[in-house]
Amino acid sequence: MIVELANAGVLLVNWPEHCRHPGRTPKDSHRGISELHSSEQTALMDALVHPEHPLYFMMIDDVEKRKGRFASDSFIVSDAHIT
């Protein structure tokens, strides 16, 4: 799913470091975030309400900006890296 998000231009900003990305849980599971370990669930919830750097989603509308810039396997960035 992370590749599909990147291809659609969706950028995950401030995703928790030690939390698996969407679609990175076992392929036979369809349990969503309940598939995450409790520590990952806690990190994800904490990231959503972080006072300085909350987790949010950003749309990259310009197709040319999508190419190469966020094409790596991990396209999650922090606020400090967005220009």
Secondary structure, 3 states (H helix, E strand, C coil): CHHHHHHCCEEEECCCCCCCCCCCCCCCCCCHHHHCCHHHHHHHHHHHCCCCCCCEEEECCCHHHHCCCCCCCCCCECHHHCC
